Amino acid sequence: MNEYGILTLCATPIGNLEDITYRAVRVMKEAHIIAAEDTRHTRKLLNHFDINTPLESYHEHNKVSKGPFLIEKLKSGKNIVLVTDAGTPGISDPGEDIVRLALEEGIRVTAVPGPVAGIIGLIISGQETSRFYFEGFLPLSKKECQIRIDELSNLTSSIIIYEAPHRIKKTINYLHKELGNRSITIARELTKKYEEVIKMTLEEALLYFEGKEARGEYVLIIEGTDQEILDKEARDEWQNISIEDHMKKYTDKGIKEKEAMRLVAKDRGVSRRDIYQHIKV
């Protein structure tokens, strides 16, 4: 019985071909198959580095049928390299689906590291890098997009969003409406000739795009909300209900009274003794 092949997720340049690694070129040359999001786009990369490995398409619209096909190839002993149009596969593309299928079948999955647009944008953004949340592309519908941004509004970490040029102005408008006038870094055409990285406020971003034709792919890095503001808003919300009702919200969940008092005190920004004295009167 033949041993299973290996599925390798291989990062490729997001713009500058000099960002390819020696290992990436070798692994793609040695593979039996390269599965690509857009075979026409990947063919240009392969031709540049004289890589003659056969190509198979694998993308969002054919993953249901092509995924099992590729799994069978792996089970027959073929080594497959998965690439996306640019950057690291498995981020905002169907790479995660075939990884899941492969692991379920006991197939080894590994990766050749390389560029990730969101991380590159983050580290040169001037925003906080110690904690960040990767959102990727927002929903296409206006309603769902605004709901999603509202859900992101309470995050205290930096937020990374991808956006296409034809949607960037609408997205900036939604962000300003839902998040207020936060700091944002707009990174465009990363690693390419016309790379541009600008840090500004969301109000300034609205003016920046006014009357301007948006070009290139964008990475947006948005400042997280201030924890102190969140704490104040939470305390203000709790002040609108009695301590008894506040306690009940926790005890109704099966939380013991002592722990509930601690939680209520934390919510309201007071000491546990204050809560104890109130409810024991």
C-alpha positions, 0 to 999 in steps of 0.5 A: 500500500502506498503512503499518503502524499503531503499537502503543503500550503505554500506562501507566494509573493503578494507583489514583489517576486523577490519575496519568494523563498528558495524553499518555496521554489524547491517545494513547488518544483518537487511537488506532483501537483500545484493546486492554485486559486487562479491557474492563469495567475499562478502560471506567470509565477511558475514561468518566472521561476522555471517551475513545470509542475502540473497545475490544478484549479482549486478555488471558492467556486469548485472546492466542493468537487475539487477538494475530494479529487485532490484528497484522492490524489494525496491518498494515492501518494501524490504530494500537492502544493496549495497556493493562493493568488498572493500571500499565504493560502488558508487566509481569506480563501478556501485553503482551510477547507482542504486542510480540514479534509486532509486532516480528517483523512490522516494526511500530513499537512505542512506549510512553507511560510512567507508573506501575509498582507495583513501582518505586513500591513500591521507591523508598519501601521503604527497601530498596536501590534501586541494584540490584534484581530484579523477580520479579513473581508467584511460581508458584501451586503450593507446591513450585514457589513454594518452589523459586523462592524458594530460587533467589532466596535468593542474590541480593544485590539487593533483590527485588520480588514482587507478591502477591494478598491471598488468598496473602500469608500463605502467601507471607510464610511461604515467604519466611521459611522459605527466606530467614530473618529478612530485612528486608521492606517490605510496600506495599499499595494504592499511590497509593490512599486506604488506601495502607500501607507498612511496613518490618519483618523477615520474623518481624515480618511473620508476626506482623503478618498473624496473625489479620488479614484481608489486603486490597488488592494487595501489593508486597513488597520484600525485602532481598538477601542479604549478599555477605560471607555468600555468600562465606563459605558458598562458601569453607566449601564449597570447604574440603571438597574438596582443592585438586587436585579444586578445580582439576580442576573448572575444568580439566575445563571447558577452562580453562587452569591459570593461570586455574584457579589464579586462580579457585581462589584467589578461591573459597577466599579465598587468594592465587594464590601459595598455590595455586601453591605447593601444586600445584607441591610 
